[in-house]
Every structure is written in structure tokens, then in C-alpha cells.
Amino acid sequence: MARLKLPEGRKKLCPLNVRTTPDVRTKIEDAARASGRSLSAQLEFIIDRHFDREAMLDDLRRVLSENEHNPVTGGEIPSFEDVYGILKHP
């Protein structure tokens, strides 16, 4: 029997075995229940969010590093609004 094709835009899922403490599992289960996601979908959401935040932090570090040598600001730390504007429009 032929396999069914995945819907357009949907990727094949890969298994990931995870061991964790009961406390962490309970937190993930609670978050999954609150969001209406399955346990697997919640874990994927948490991991994706982690990588998104890491990328944002890398961008922030880049902006701060560039600002340190910026003669216009004299090395002052920019405001959140300035950094956010720079990140939105590099």
C-alpha cells in the first residue's frame, strides 16, 4: 500500500527521545494543556522559541558591539526603541 503524501507545507517529523525530571515534565504538560498543543508540539514550540531568542540576543549583541565603537553615540548604551528600530531595519 502506498504512503499518503504529507499536506503542502508540512514537513516529516523526526523522533526525539527526551529524559527529564518529573517537575519539568509537569510544567511542559501544563503548558501544553493551556495552549491546546500536544506534548510533542509544546516541546517543539519551546525549542523553536529558544532558538528565536538566541538569534535575537545575537542581533542585540551585534548592535551593542557596533554601538561601542560608534563616534556618534560615544559608546553610550542605546535605548530599547533605538535597538529595536535597528533590528527591524538593519
Beta strands, then each sheet from edge to edge (+ up, - down):
end
